[in-house]
Each structure stands twice: as structure tokens, then as C-alpha cells.
Amino acid sequence: MLIDTHCHLDFADFEAERDEIVTRAHQAGVKQMVTISTRVRKLDRLLAITEKYPSVFCSVGTHPNNADEELDIQTEELVRLANAHEKVVAIGEAGLDYFYDTQKPEDQQTGFRRHIAAARATQLPLVIHSRSADEDMAAILTEETGKGAFPFILHCFSAGPELARIGVELGGYVSFSGILTFPKSEELREIAKTIPQDRLLVETDAPYLAPKRWRGKRNEPSYVVNTAEVLAETIGLSYAEVARITTENAFRLFSKMPRI
């Protein structure tokens, strides 16, 4: 069994064949999925998907590339929404993305800190997006953890070893996507070897970043199998062991998500 801890089943890429995609995931051994929010105001769409598929859960939050659209949404609203729906099992995704020059860093940081406060209040894991922002991300995580611990996941990890180290030291989990399988990702595979086994997760970030076996195609949750295979090879374990470890880690972190 595997859990795809991060996908986007609400995206238009999946509209025409969502039933088939969920079925293929189940057939591949991916028994549960978390479809991740990018805008709080589109939560109803995510909830409709989770209500249709018992194996699918969701988060609530604002992606940093959409930060300026939802600066009026306060921590209290995130907490209310997270507590109001049984299928909401995480906060986010939120964080910092300095790769694209579309959002002011201060707006991203404001939103990120509100999401951190919501994760601290609910004790639901914060799904963190971090791209080209290692230094600021490490500083904010360190500062905010000093105010009180909160569960979090560095999703689709592609940053440097220092952020991985700090994230783990602060109690976070590190999730690897199809990027881990790319031929040029030697440094990322070296980082994966340093992550304690009880902090490892796998994901697709579908429809993006299909792993090597399906490179160039639209990604989907069933493809997380290839990422788990490469992770197993990288850290010297069997595929079955990695499946067991990452699944147990997912249930520990996403503590509100039941086993289906």
C-alpha cells in the first residue's frame, strides 16, 4: 500500500477521467490520496471530490503563487474550515516561492505565517511549498517553531541539504516527488539518504512532475509507485519496506485521516 500525500485532483487536467484515475491508483496499490488546496475559496470543489471518493482526502489553504488573492483570509477562517469538515486533514499548501516573480515576498510570508498558526491551532500538518527560498523558509520555520510546535511537511522536496536538515530537526517530514527519479537529481538522492526513515513520504504533485518511467506524460497518483521504487533503491531498502514505512509515516502525520 502507498499513499499519494500530494496531488491536485481538482485540476482541469483530470476532469474528463477522474473516475479512471482513482481506479488506476487503487489498482497500483495507491489506496489513499490527499488532494491539495491552492485557494481557500475553491475548497467546495475539493470537498465534492472527497465526498465522491472515500479514499480521497484534502487540505485547505492558499498556494504562495496565489497569495495576493486571499490576503483577507485570516488564521481563524482556516481553523474553522479545517475543523468543520472531516475530510480536511491538512492545512496548505502554503509557503514561499521566489522562483516566479508574481507575488510579493511579504505577501507570501504573511499568508505563510497565518497558515502556520492554523496548523499550530489544529495540529493538522502544514503542507509547505518552498522554491528558491531556502534561507527565508528556514528562518521562518525556526522562528515560528519557537512560538510552539506544529506538524509540517516539506512537500515535493527539491531544495538544498541545509533546509532538509533544519526541517527534520524542527520535527518536519520530507516528501519526495517524481523529481527524485530524474537522471540529473543525484544531489536530491543524496539528500534522501540523510532523511530519517520515520520522516520520509512520497507524492506525485500530479498533474505535474511525472517520474522517469512516465516522463513527459501528465502525472497521476498511480505513478507514485515509480518514485517509491527509486526511493527504495536510493536508501537501500526493498520496495515493500518503503511502502510500509511511508504509509505508516503518512498516517502518523495526517492523524485525522482514517485508514480506508
Backbone hydrogen bonds, N-H to C=O, Kabsch-Sander energy under -0.5 kcal/mol:
donor,donor_aa,acceptor,acceptor_aa,energy
2,L,29,G,-2.5
4,D,32,Q,-1.9
5,T,3,I,-1.0
5,T,202,V,-1.6
7,C,34,V,-1.7
8,H,206,A,-1.7
11,F,8,H,-1.6
14,F,11,F,-1.9
15,E,12,A,-1.3
17,E,14,F,-1.0
18,R,15,E,-0.6
21,I,17,E,-2.2
22,V,18,R,-2.3
23,T,19,D,-2.2
24,R,20,E,-2.8
25,A,21,I,-2.0
26,H,22,V,-2.2
27,Q,23,T,-2.5
28,A,24,R,-1.7
29,G,26,H,-1.4
30,V,25,A,-2.7
31,K,2,L,-1.3
31,K,29,G,-1.2
32,Q,2,L,-1.0
33,M,55,S,-2.2
34,V,4,D,-2.2
35,T,33,M,-0.5
35,T,57,F,-3.2
36,I,7,C,-3.1
36,I,34,V,-0.5
37,S,92,G,-0.7
42,K,39,R,-1.5
43,L,40,V,-2.0
45,R,42,K,-0.7
46,L,42,K,-1.3
47,L,43,L,-2.8
48,A,44,D,-2.0
49,I,45,R,-1.5
50,T,46,L,-2.4
51,E,47,L,-2.1
52,K,48,A,-1.2
53,Y,49,I,-1.8
56,V,53,Y,-1.9
57,F,33,M,-2.6
58,C,87,K,-2.5
59,S,35,T,-1.1
60,V,90,A,-1.3
63,H,38,T,-2.2
66,N,63,H,-2.4
67,A,64,P,-1.3
69,E,66,N,-1.7
70,E,66,N,-0.6
70,E,67,A,-1.2
73,I,70,E,-1.5
74,Q,72,D,-0.6
77,E,74,Q,-0.7
78,L,74,Q,-1.6
79,V,75,T,-2.5
80,R,76,E,-2.3
81,L,77,E,-2.5
82,A,78,L,-2.3
83,N,79,V,-2.3
84,A,80,R,-1.4
85,H,81,L,-0.8
88,V,85,H,-1.3
89,V,58,C,-3.1
89,V,87,K,-0.8
90,A,58,C,-0.6
91,I,125,P,-2.7
92,G,60,V,-2.7
93,E,127,V,-0.6
94,A,127,V,-2.2
96,L,129,H,-2.0
98,Y,131,R,-2.5
99,F,131,R,-0.5
102,T,100,Y,-0.9
103,Q,100,Y,-0.6
107,D,104,K,-0.5
108,Q,104,K,-2.2
109,Q,105,P,-2.7
110,T,106,E,-2.1
111,G,107,D,-2.3
112,F,108,Q,-2.6
113,R,109,Q,-2.4
114,R,110,T,-1.7
115,H,111,G,-2.1
116,I,112,F,-2.3
117,A,113,R,-2.2
118,A,114,R,-1.8
119,A,115,H,-2.5
120,R,116,I,-2.6
121,A,117,A,-2.2
122,T,118,A,-2.4
123,Q,119,A,-2.3
126,L,151,P,-2.3
127,V,91,I,-3.2
127,V,125,P,-0.6
128,I,126,L,-0.8
128,I,153,I,-2.8
129,H,94,A,-2.4
130,S,128,I,-0.6
131,R,96,L,-2.1
137,M,133,A,-2.7
138,A,134,D,-2.7
139,A,135,E,-2.1
140,I,136,D,-2.5
141,L,137,M,-2.6
142,T,138,A,-2.2
143,E,139,A,-2.5
144,E,140,I,-3.1
145,T,141,L,-2.2
146,G,142,T,-1.3
147,K,143,E,-0.5
147,K,144,E,-1.1
148,G,145,T,-1.1
153,I,126,L,-2.5
154,L,173,Y,-3.0
155,H,128,I,-1.8
155,H,153,I,-1.2
157,F,154,L,-0.5
157,F,175,S,-3.0
164,A,160,G,-1.6
165,R,161,P,-2.5
166,I,162,E,-2.6
167,G,163,L,-2.8
168,V,164,A,-2.3
169,E,165,R,-2.5
170,L,166,I,-1.9
171,G,168,V,-1.7
172,G,167,G,-3.0
173,Y,152,F,-2.0
174,V,199,R,-2.8
175,S,154,L,-2.3
176,F,201,L,-2.4
178,G,209,L,-0.5
180,L,177,S,-1.8
181,T,178,G,-1.7
182,F,179,I,-1.4
185,S,182,F,-2.1
189,R,185,S,-2.2
190,E,186,E,-1.9
191,I,187,E,-2.0
192,A,188,L,-2.3
193,K,189,R,-1.2
194,T,190,E,-0.5
194,T,191,I,-1.6
195,I,191,I,-0.6
195,I,192,A,-1.0
199,R,196,P,-2.3
200,L,197,Q,-1.1
201,L,174,V,-1.7
203,E,176,F,-1.9
204,T,6,H,-1.1
205,D,6,H,-3.4
206,A,6,H,-0.6
208,Y,205,D,-2.1
214,W,211,P,-2.0
215,R,212,K,-1.6
217,K,214,W,-2.3
219,N,207,P,-2.0
223,Y,220,E,-2.1
224,V,221,P,-1.8
225,V,222,S,-1.3
226,N,223,Y,-1.2
227,T,223,Y,-0.9
228,A,224,V,-2.3
229,E,225,V,-2.1
230,V,226,N,-2.2
231,L,227,T,-2.6
232,A,228,A,-2.4
233,E,229,E,-2.2
234,T,230,V,-2.5
235,I,231,L,-2.3
236,G,232,A,-0.8
237,L,232,A,-2.4
242,V,238,S,-2.2
243,A,239,Y,-2.7
244,R,240,A,-2.3
245,I,241,E,-2.8
246,T,242,V,-2.8
247,T,243,A,-1.7
248,E,244,R,-2.4
249,N,245,I,-2.5
250,A,246,T,-2.1
251,F,247,T,-2.2
252,R,248,E,-2.0
253,L,249,N,-2.6
254,F,250,A,-3.2
255,S,253,L,-1.7
257,M,254,F,-1.8
260,I,258,P,-0.6
